[in-house]
Amino acid sequence: MREVREWTAHAERIVRKRRDPVVVQTLRSATAATIAYVIALRLSPEPAPLTAPLTALLVVQVTLYATITNGFRRVNAVVTGVLVAIAFSLLVGLTWWSLAMLLLASLVVGRLVRVEEYVPEVAISAMLVLGVTSVGDYAWARVVETLIGASVGLACNLLLSPPVWVEEAGESIEGLSRRLRQLMLRMGEEAAGGTPVDRAESQLHEARRLDHDIVEVDAALRQAEDSLRLNPRVQDSVLHRVVMRTGLDTLEICTVVLRVLARSLTDLAKEREPEPLFEAETGAALAQLLSEIADAVVSFAVLVTTHLSASAESAEERLAAELRTAAGTRDKLALLLREEAERDPGHWQLPGAVLTEVNRILDELDTEHRTRRLFEELDRVSREQRARMPRLTRLRERLGVTEQMWRNRAGFDGRSR
């Protein structure tokens, strides 16, 4: 039995590696470059047509959407550079000043034709073409090789479905929620006892560093959003993108509010040093509340990254139960803070700010608030799509793919999809 379990675990690891987006992307890139080189050997007059595999490597990006956009821009950049080089070759030869003028003109023209990050490619193509003797033959060979590489790269993405990066983005979102949870737990533990100013300031700095985590998660989510666009393996790609994007927006707001909460606790520690931040019962209630909110944050992240409707419903029920428990603890904390304020009316602002900030986090995590925000975002995306592609929108409406169907499916899939 032990050998069977080990063999099963080994097989599962192999399957996961085969499905790993990094492995898939590596194989697709290598395959596209090799095929492009083989085709270019037959069609290009050059003995070593390396421009074709180079173009294929650059064109085969991690998503189909990026492949199409990058392929068009790269072909445009190379062709533009070749045309600029041909124009210069008819007027001047290759000298230091003509090379300088060529590079300057190529970079300017590259900006004008809007090839984005491939502006240097315009200058590189022009410089390489101008530096050879048989300008005409080499120029058209480079154009042919570029077209071959771009075509092969696009074909590989159409035939070999590009990886979908939703799972990786979901892991990033859940990782962010767990870091938020750990910080909330530490803040609660400190609030329940005596919090020195230096420890309060350390928690404030840690809350500020979460901004960098938000940027990293946003980059992962953007990659996932691109992988859903034009991908034949994914249905309801707009709904997928909106669900995860609004979920990250909510976590970002919670991160900002948590930083403000850390600032309030730091100011309170400075004001009351060397006394504890709160009385014993109040501190214990705040620690309990932050612990319950921390669990709710993780449940929220699981909810917005869950793919199966049954799992989403279970996650939503768990989140709703945790929020109800936290709301009861919040009410208890509010009474304790009110009693403290009545005993010490001159110092109620900062404890009141603490209550306001935990209230804001609870409001952001509320399921009804999330559903309303999700529908608002779907409405916005629908309006933008109608304005940008009116014909496609009318076609979808004729086929029955309407905004109300999005709403119904969002409600069916645990009201989170």
N, C-alpha and C positions, 0 to 999 in steps of 0.2 A: 504493500500500500504506500509505503514511503517513497519508493521509486516512482510509482505512478503519479503521486502528488508532485514530486520534483520535475518529472517530465512534463506534466500539465503546466506547472508554473513557468518552465522554460519555454514551452510553446506559446504561452500568453505573452511572455516578454518579446518573443520574436514577432508576434502579430502586432503588438503595440509599436515596435520599432518600424515595422513596415508601414504602419499608418501614421507614424510621426511626421508632422508637416515638414520638419527640417530634412528628414530622409527623402521624402517625396520630392521636395523642391530640388535637392541635390541631384537626384536621378533624372528629373525632368530637364534640368539645365544641361547636364552632361549629354543626355540623349539628343537634345536639340542642337547643341554645338557640333556633335559628331555628324549628325545627318546633314546639317548645313554645309559642313566642310566637304562631305562626299559629293553633294549636289554641285557645289561650286567648282570642284575639280573638273567636272564635265562641262560646265557652262562658261567658266571664266577663262580668259587667255593667260592668266597668271599661273606660274608653276606652283605657288603656295598661297592660295587664296584665303588667308587667315582673317580677312575682314568679315567673311560670312560667319564663321563660328564665334568671333568676337561679338558681332551684332546679335547673334542668337542668345549668347550668354546675357547680354545687357537687356534684351527684349523680354526674355522669359523671367518675369518678375514673380513675386510670391502670389499674386492674384491675377485673375483674368482681366479685370478692369485695368490694373496697372500695366499689364502686358499690352493691351490695345493702345492705351494712351502713350506709353513709352515707345512702342514700336513706331507709331505715327511720327512722334517728335524726333526720334533718332533718324529715321529715313529722311525726314524733312531737313534735319541738320546736315547730314552727309551730302545730300543732293545740292543743298545751298552752298556748302563749302566747295564742292566740285565746280559748280558754275562760277563762283567767284574766282577760283584758281584758273579756269579756262579764260575768263575775261582778262586776268592779269597776264597770263602767258602770251596772249596776243599783243600785249603792249610792251612789256618789259621782261627781262630775264630774272634769274635768281641772284640778287645781291642783298647786302645787309639792309639797305634802305627799302628795297622792294618787298623784302620779307616783313619788315616792320609795318609798311603800309598795308600789306596783305592781311597780317594779323589784326591790325586795327579795323580794317574794313570788314573782315569776317566777323569779329566780335560785335560790331555795330549792326551788321545785317542779321546776325543771329538773334539779337534783341528784337529787331523789327519783325522777323518772321515768327516770333514767339515759340521758340523751341525749349523754353524753360531751362532745366538743368543741363541741357545738351548744347548750350551756347559754345563751350570750349570745343565740342566736337566739330562745329563749323570751321573753326580755325585750324584744328588738327587735320581735317580732311583737305582743306585748301593748301596747307603747308606741304603735306605729303604729295599731293598731285603736282604742285608747282616744282617740287624738287626732283622730278624724274624727267627724263629726256623726251620720251614719247608721251606727251601730255594727253593727247586724245585717247589713245588706247588705254592708258592706265586710268584715266578719269572714268571712262565708261565701265571698265572692269570693276572699279571700286563701287560704282553705282549698282551694278548687277549683283556683286557680292553682298552689298548692304540689303538689297531687296530680297535676296535669297535668305539671308539670316533672319530678317524680320518676318518673312513669310513662314519659315520653318518654326520660329519661336511662337508665332500665333497659332499655327496648326497644332503644335504640341500641346498648347493649353486647351485647344478645342477637343483634341482626341484624348489626351491624358488629363483628366479633370484636375484642376489645381486644388491644393489643400484648402480646407476651410479652417480659419484660425479662431473660430468662436470658442472652442474649448480652452485654448490658451488665454484668451481674453477673460473668460469666466474665471479661470484660476487666478488671474491677476486681480480681478475684482474681489474674489473671496480672500485672497492674501491681504489686500488692503483692509478689508473688514476685520480680519483677525489682528492686524496691527492696531487698528482703532480699539478693538476690544482689550488688548493687553494694556494700552495706555489708560483706558478708562478704569480698569481694575486697579492699576497702580495709583491713580488719582484718588479712587475711592478709599484705598487702604491708608493713604496719607491723610485724607480728610478725616478719617475716623480717629486718628491719633494726633499727636503733636507734629506739625509739618514745619521743619526749618525752612527758612527762606531759600537756601541754596538748593534744596530738593524740589521745592515748588518751581524755582527758575529752571531747573533741569527738565522738569516735565513740560514746561512752556517751550523750551528749545526743541524737545522731542516732538511736540505738537506742530511746531513750525516746520520741522523736517518732513512731516507728512505731505507737505506741498510737493516735494520732489517725487514722492510715491504716486501722487495724483497724476503728475506729468507722465510717468512711466506707464501707468495703467491706461491713460488716455492714448498713448502711442499704440499700445497693444490693442485697444478697442478700435482705433482707426484702421489698423491692419485687418482686424476681423470684419469691419464694415466693408472695406474694399473687397475682401474675399467673398462676401455675400453678393456683391453686385455682379450681374451678368453671369452668375454661376448656375449652370443647369442642374446641379445637385441640390440646390436649396430652393424651397418654396417659401413664400411670404418673407422674402429677404428684407423688405421694408419694415415689417413688424419686428423681425429679429433685431434689426439695427436700433429701432426706436426703443424697444424694451431695455436693451443693455445700456443705451446712451442715457436714458432717463434714470436708470438705476445708478449709473456712475455720477450723474448730476446730484442725485440725492445724497450719495456718500460724500461727495465733495462739499456740499452744504454742511453735512454733519461734521466734517473735518474742520471747516472754518469755525463753526459754533464751538467745537471742542477746544480749539485754540483760544477762543474768547473766554471759555470757561477756565482754562488753565491760567489765562491772564488775570481773571477775577480772583482765583484762589491764590495766585502769587501776591496780588495786591493785599488780599486779606491777611496773608501770612506776614507781610511787612507791617501791616497796621496793628496786628495783635501779638506780634513777637514780644516775649517768649511764651505767651499763652497759646493754647490750642486754637485751631480755627473755629471750632464749634464746641458746644457742650457735648458730652458723651453720647447721649441719646440721639441728638441731631446728627452728629458725625456718623454714627452707625446707620442711621436712616439714609443719609446721602451715599454712604458706601454701598448699601444694599441697592439703592436706586441705580447707581452707576453700573453695578454688576448686572442688573436686569436689563438695562439699556444696552450694555455691551453684548449680551446674548442676543438681543433683538437685532442688533446691527448685523451680526453674523447670519442670523436667520433671514434677514432681508436680502443679503448678498446671495445666499443660496436660492432664494425665491426668484430673483431676477436672472439667475444663470441656469435655472433648471429647464431641461428640454422636454421632459415628459409631462403631460397635463396632470396625471395622477400625482406625480411627485410635486408638481407646482401647487396643487390643492393642499397636499399635506404640509408643505412648507408655509403656505399662507395661513393655514389653521394654527400652526405652531407660532408664527409671528404674531398673529392676532391675540393668542393666549398670553404671550410674553408681554405684549403691549398693555393688555388689561392689568396684568400683575404690576407692571411698572407704573401704570396710572394710579393704582391704589397706593403704592409706596410714595409716589409724588404727592398725593393729597396728604399723607401722613407727614411728609417732610415740610409741606407748606404750613401745616398747623404748628409744627415745632419751631420753624423759623419765625412765624408770627409771634409765638410766645417769647422767643429770644428778643425780637424787636421791641416788644412791649416792655421787657425788662431793661433793655438798653436802646432807647429810641434814637440815640445819636449816631448809631452805627448800623443802619438797616439797609443802606444802598447796596453794598457788596453782597450780602446774603440774598437780597432780593434779585440781584443780577444773576446769581448762581441758579436760583429757581427759574428765572426767565429763560436761561440758556438750556437747561435740561428740558423745559417745556418745548422749546423750539425743535430739539432733536426728536422728541416724541411725536410732534406734529409732522415732521418730515417723513418719519417711518410709518405713519398711519396708512393703512391699506386703502382707505377711501381717498385720502390725499394723493396717494400714488396713482390710483385708477384715474382720478381726475386729470392729473398731470400727463398720464400716458395718452388719454384721449385728446387733450389739448395739443400734444406734440403730433399725434396722428393727423389731427385737423390741419396743423401747420404744414406738415409734409405733403398732405394731399393738396392744399392750396398751391404750394410751390410747384408741385408736379403738374398741376393743371395749367399753371402759368407758363412753365418751361416747355412742356410737351402736350399741348392741347389735343393733338390728333391721337396720340397714344392713349391719353386719358379717355377720350370718347370711345376708342376701340375697346378698352378694358370695361367701360360701363356697358357697352353692348354685349360683351361676353359675360357680364354678371359679376365682375370683380369690382365691387363698389366699396366705398368707405364704410357702409354699414356692415359688410361682410368682415372687414378688418375689426370693427368693434365687436361683432358677435364672436369672432375667433379669439379676440383678446379676452373676452369674458369667459369663454369656454375653457381656455387653457389656464385656469387658475387665476384669471384676471391679471396675469402678469406677462402674457405672451401676445 
